[in-house]
Each structure stands twice: as C-alpha cells, then as structure tokens.
Amino acid sequence: MDIFILLATMLVCFLIGMPIAYSLALAAIAGAWSIGIPLEAVMLKISDGVSKVAMLTIPFFVLAGAIMAEGGMARRLVAFADVLVGFTRLRGGLSLVNVLATTFLSGISGSAVADTSAIGSVMIPQMEEAGYPRVFATNLTITASVQALLVPPSHNAVLYSLATGGTISISALFMAGVFPGLLLGFSLIILCLVIAYRDKHPQGHTAQAKDALKITIDAAWGMVTLVIILGGILGGIFTAIEAGAVACVWAFFVTMFIYRDYRWRDLPVLLHRTLRTVAMVLTLIACASSVGYIMALTQMPAKMTAFFLSISSNKYVILFLINILLLVLGTLVDMAPSILIATPILLPVMQNFGVDPVHFGMIMLLNLGIGLCHPPVGSILFVGCAVGKVTIEQVMRKIWPFYAVMFMVLMLVTYLPQVSLWLPRHALR
C-alpha cells in the first residue's frame, strides 16, 4: 500500500500536467505520510540532494556546451567533417558529414537537443540543396544526436552518477560512453552508405588543399575542448569537475576572441538560458532524491528484485525485459526524470544479477535516448522536426531503419559489457 500511494500520487500528478519536479516532491510527501515518518525528513533529503560537490559538473558543462554550440562551432565542425569525408568521394558523402560532425559536437556540447538544433540548422538545408530528401536528413540528424547522451561530457551521465548517490564515478561513466557512442555513429554511417547506394544519393566532393588546411586550423581551436575533457581526465590532470571548468573558460576564449561570431550583448541571454536549464535540472535532482529515500524505506528495490526473480533467474532474460521497460519509459517520460526515478529502483536489481553499475548506466542512457526520438515526449524528435521543417508524421513513416540500427547497437551494448567497460577499466586504473 505504501508503494501504491507513492506511485499513484506521482502518476496522478503527471497526468494532470503538474511539473515533474513538483510531482516528485508531492509523491515523496505522500509516501512519507503513508509510512509515518516526519515531513522534515523529506525536506532534509531534498536539501541533501543538491549539496554534493559533483553537482558543479552540470553548470560547467552546460555553459561550455551552450557557448560552443551557439558560437559558430557547429558550422566549423561541419566544414571540417566535409573535408575528411570529401577525400573518399563516397556516394552519400553529406550524410556521413552529418554523422561525423555530430560526433565531434557531441564531445563538446554533451546535449542531444543542442546537437540536433546546431547541426540540423546547418546540415539539413545543405543536404536538401544537394539532392537528399529533407525527411531523410532530418531523421539522420535526430538519431545521430543520440551520441551526445553517451560520449563525454554527457549531462545525463552526470545525472545517473548523482541518481546512484554519487557511488559511481563520473569519470568512469564518461570513459564508458566513448565506445558505445562511436559504435552508434559507425552503425549510422553504414546505414547511410546502404541507403545512399540504394537511392543514388550524390557523391561527396574534395576540397582544395589550401581550403582544407584553413578549415582544419579553424576547427582545431574548438576541437581542443575534446582534448581538455578526455585528455585531462585520462591523464589524471583534471577531475571531471575541473575539466568542466577549464572547458568552460576555453570555450569562452575561443568563441569570443578567436571565432568572434558571437556578440557580447548576446552573452546575458545565453547565461540566462543556461541558468534556467541548470535550475530546472537541480530542482529535479533535489526532489528525486526525496523520492529515492522513500523508495528505500518502502523496500521497493528489494521487492522489484523479487518480482524479476519470480519471472526468471536468467540474467540475459532480465536484461531484455529491463530494456523493454526502459524503452517504454523513455517514450512516456523525459530523460532526466526517467534517470532519477528508475535508477534507485532498477540498479539494485541489476547488481543482484551481477551487472556492473557503469555498464547498466550505458544501457539506461541508450534506452532512454531512443525514447527521445519517439513521440509523445521525444524532445530530440520535436526539435529535429522544427529545425527540418517537416511534420512528425512524415518523420515517423521513414525513421524505422534508424530505429533498427539503434536497437541493434543497444543489444550489442547490453550483451557485450566490454563495449562499455574496457576503456574505463584500462584508462582509469
């Protein structure tokens, strides 16, 4: 009954359109009332939820990503990717440029929505002008941006670490996301080549050596951000928090003093948007902490483990069922609250079956990322349709091959743990 009151309150609040953070807080209060603990305990947990030093990672990387995404970096990365792909003169070259540019920007922004908006606004009109169907260009942009949820500095990897109570290293999660993200990008490239040769998409073009050198040097300034984040953490020079701070300073320097595409008078607007984003995320984390506390008191994780054990004792069957559950959750609830709600419930189940928490983090991020590309609450889908100027109906009729590729990558990440675990185990020893 205690669990029912907690979940029912949360669900009713969701259905009536109450903001998710407030829904979580009210559910925690209802749960505390049902089990007879003082409401002060809930308030203390809300406060504790945002009092961790690791929280600093979020504003630093959100601000660095916003500066680089809006300061002309996306256009330069597209040009650089075009240079790299142009030497191959492959059919469908611009679609490969789209994926490769998104891969580069993902390692800077950490946000799939930002990648969809920044890369889509440059690539979709360019691809359509070259003869690609606009819906195909939009679908590719939407699904390629899921890489940002996996590769460092993924904001959602930070949320997962916080949802575990800070027991999982952010640096380990960052490293774990590198190969799954690259695997997704590589798989989309293979799909693009297949579709390009089937539908006779145009070939790429080779840039002149002088232009290629200029484009490469121009993009290199922004690419240093990747070196700061990955190299700093791998080399033991920075913690994840310090890497975020340094990346933020470097992004500001490059955008305002080297590229100089962004106007100083627009900075207050960017800072205001960043603060709003950070405030929403931190409020969610605070309220979700109180829900996790009540869930622990009601022994929900133990009961969930017993439920799955009653279905099967086979780890691979349970992993498949968890995948289905997360895919459904990802289509119904936005990613941040999904991570904060589901992690305290499902992580103990996975650990009971011997699944590494870092590995499960990648499974969760990829599942929920696929959900962001699907209605009714797919934020990447909505942004992609807005940027591509196509309807959701047009996109959904043609996106199924891309879903199939993402599901295949999901199965590989799920059942081959070394895809996620090899790099953190060898790089962070």
Residue pairs with C-beta under 8 A, 6 or more apart in sequence:
1 34
2 31
2 34
2 35
2 298
3 298
3 300
3 303
5 30
5 31
5 34
6 27
6 28
6 30
6 31
6 34
6 291
6 294
6 295
6 298
6 300
7 27
9 23
9 26
9 27
9 30
9 31
10 23
10 24
10 26
10 27
10 291
10 341
13 22
13 23
13 26
13 27
14 20
14 23
14 333
18 26
20 284
20 333
20 334
20 337
21 280
21 283
21 284
21 286
21 287
22 287
24 284
24 287
24 288
24 290
24 291
24 337
24 340
24 341
25 42
25 46
25 287
25 290
27 291
27 294
28 42
28 45
28 46
28 287
28 290
28 291
28 293
28 294
29 39
29 42
31 291
31 294
31 295
31 297
31 298
32 38
32 39
32 41
32 42
32 294
33 39
35 294
35 297
35 298
37 297
41 293
42 290
42 293
42 294
45 289
45 290
45 292
45 293
46 286
46 287
46 289
46 290
47 286
48 289
49 162
49 285
49 286
49 287
49 288
49 289
49 290
50 282
50 285
50 286
50 289
52 162
52 166
53 241
54 158
54 161
54 162
54 166
54 170
54 240
54 241
55 162
55 282
55 285
56 241
56 244
56 245
57 153
57 158
57 170
57 240
57 241
57 244
58 155
58 158
58 159
58 278
58 281
58 282
59 274
59 278
60 241
60 244
60 245
60 247
60 248
61 110
61 153
61 155
61 158
61 244
61 247
61 248
62 110
62 111
62 155
62 274
62 277
62 278
62 281
63 248
63 251
63 271
63 274
64 108
64 153
64 225
64 244
64 247
64 248
64 250
64 251
65 108
65 109
65 110
65 111
65 114
65 153
65 155
65 251
66 109
66 114
66 270
66 273
66 274
67 248
67 251
67 252
67 255
67 262
67 270
68 105
68 108
68 109
68 222
68 225
68 251
68 254
68 255
69 105
69 108
69 109
69 111
69 114
69 115
69 117
69 118
70 118
70 262
70 270
71 251
71 254
71 255
71 256
71 259
71 261
71 262
72 255
72 259
72 261
72 262
73 105
73 108
73 118
73 222
73 254
73 255
73 259
74 101
74 105
74 118
74 119
74 121
74 122
75 122
76 215
76 218
76 219
76 222
76 259
77 101
77 104
77 105
77 119
77 219
77 222
78 97
78 98
78 101
78 119
78 122
78 123
78 126
79 215
79 218
79 219
80 101
80 104
80 215
80 216
80 218
80 219
80 223
81 96
81 97
81 98
81 100
81 101
81 104
82 93
82 94
82 97
82 204
82 207
82 215
83 207
83 212
83 215
83 216
84 100
85 93
85 94
85 96
85 97
85 100
85 204
86 93
86 204
86 205
86 206
86 207
86 212
87 206
88 204
89 203
89 204
89 205
89 206
90 96
90 193
90 196
90 203
90 204
91 193
91 196
91 197
91 200
91 201
91 202
91 203
92 192
92 193
92 195
92 196
92 197
92 201
92 202
92 203
92 204
93 202
93 203
93 204
93 205
94 123
94 126
94 127
94 130
94 132
94 201
94 202
94 204
95 127
95 132
95 136
95 137
95 140
95 192
95 195
95 196
95 201
96 189
96 192
96 193
96 204
97 123
97 204
98 119
98 123
98 127
98 137
98 140
98 141
98 144
99 140
99 144
99 185
99 188
99 189
99 192
100 185
100 189
101 119
101 122
101 123
102 115
102 119
102 141
102 144
102 145
102 147
102 148
102 185
103 144
103 147
103 151
103 181
103 182
103 185
104 219
104 223
104 226
105 114
105 115
105 118
105 119
105 148
106 112
106 115
106 145
106 147
106 148
106 150
106 151
106 181
107 151
107 152
107 153
107 225
107 226
107 229
107 230
108 222
108 225
108 226
108 247
108 251
109 115
109 118
109 148
110 148
110 152
110 153
110 154
110 155
111 148
111 155
112 145
112 146
112 147
112 148
112 149
112 369
112 372
112 380
113 145
113 379
113 380
113 383
114 148
115 144
115 145
115 147
115 148
116 141
116 142
116 145
116 380
116 383
116 384
116 387
117 383
117 387
119 141
119 144
119 145
120 138
120 141
120 383
120 384
120 387
120 388
121 387
123 137
123 141
124 134
124 137
124 138
124 141
124 387
124 388
127 134
127 136
127 137
128 134
128 137
130 202
131 201
131 202
132 201
132 202
133 398
134 388
134 389
134 390
135 388
135 390
135 394
135 395
135 397
135 398
136 195
136 398
137 388
138 384
138 385
138 387
138 388
138 390
138 395
139 384
139 395
139 398
139 399
139 402
140 188
140 192
140 402
141 384
141 387
141 388
142 373
142 380
142 381
142 384
142 395
142 399
142 402
143 188
143 373
143 399
143 402
143 403
143 405
143 406
144 185
144 188
145 380
145 384
146 184
146 366
146 369
146 370
146 372
146 373
146 380
146 406
147 181
147 182
147 184
147 185
148 154
149 156
149 335
149 365
149 366
149 368
149 369
149 372
150 157
150 177
150 178
150 180
150 181
150 184
150 362
150 365
150 366
150 369
151 177
151 178
151 181
151 182
152 174
152 175
152 177
152 178
152 229
152 230
152 233
153 174
153 229
153 240
153 243
153 244
153 247
154 173
154 174
154 177
154 365
155 281
156 335
156 336
156 339
156 365
156 368
157 170
157 173
157 174
157 177
157 361
157 365
158 170
158 173
158 240
159 281
159 285
159 336
159 339
159 340
160 168
160 173
160 339
160 343
160 361
160 364
160 365
161 168
161 169
161 170
161 173
161 361
162 285
162 340
163 288
163 292
163 339
163 340
163 343
163 344
164 343
164 347
164 357
165 292
167 357
168 357
168 358
168 361
169 428
170 240
170 241
171 233
171 239
171 240
171 424
171 428
172 358
172 424
172 428
173 358
173 361
173 424
174 229
174 230
174 233
174 240
175 233
175 234
175 423
175 424
175 427
175 428
176 358
176 359
176 361
176 362
176 420
176 421
176 423
176 424
177 362
177 365
177 420
178 230
178 423
179 419
179 420
179 422
179 423
180 362
180 366
180 409
180 413
180 419
180 420
183 409
183 412
183 413
183 419
184 366
184 405
184 406
184 409
187 405
187 406
187 408
187 409
188 402
188 405
190 405
191 401
191 402
191 405
195 201
195 401
207 215
221 254
221 258
221 259
222 254
222 259
224 250
224 254
225 247
225 250
225 251
225 254
228 238
228 243
228 246
228 247
228 250
229 243
229 244
229 247
231 237
232 238
232 242
232 243
232 246
233 239
233 240
233 243
234 427
234 428
238 246
255 261
255 262
256 262
256 264
281 336
284 336
284 337
284 340
285 340
288 337
288 340
288 341
291 340
291 341
291 344
292 340
292 343
292 344
295 301
295 344
295 345
296 344
300 345
301 344
301 345
301 347
301 348
301 349
302 348
304 345
304 346
304 348
304 349
305 348
305 349
305 352
308 318
308 321
308 349
309 352
311 317
311 318
311 321
312 318
312 321
315 353
315 354
315 355
316 415
318 349
318 353
319 353
319 355
319 363
319 414
319 415
320 414
322 346
322 349
322 350
322 363
323 363
323 367
323 410
323 414
325 346
326 338
326 342
326 346
326 363
326 364
326 367
326 368
326 371
327 367
327 370
327 371
329 338
329 342
329 367
329 368
329 371
330 338
330 367
330 368
330 369
330 370
330 371
330 372
330 374
331 371
331 374
331 375
331 376
331 377
331 378
332 371
332 376
332 377
333 341
333 377
334 372
334 377
334 379
335 368
335 369
335 371
335 372
335 379
338 368
338 371
339 364
339 365
339 368
342 364
343 364
346 360
346 364
347 357
347 360
350 357
350 360
351 357
355 417
356 417
356 420
356 421
358 420
358 421
358 424
359 417
359 420
359 421
361 420
362 413
362 419
362 420
363 410
363 413
363 414
366 406
366 409
366 410
366 413
367 410
369 380
369 406
370 403
370 406
370 407
370 410
371 377
371 378
372 378
372 379
372 380
372 381
373 380
373 381
373 399
373 402
373 403
373 406
374 381
374 403
375 381
375 392
375 396
381 392
381 395
382 392
384 395
385 391
385 392
385 395
388 395
412 419
413 419
413 420
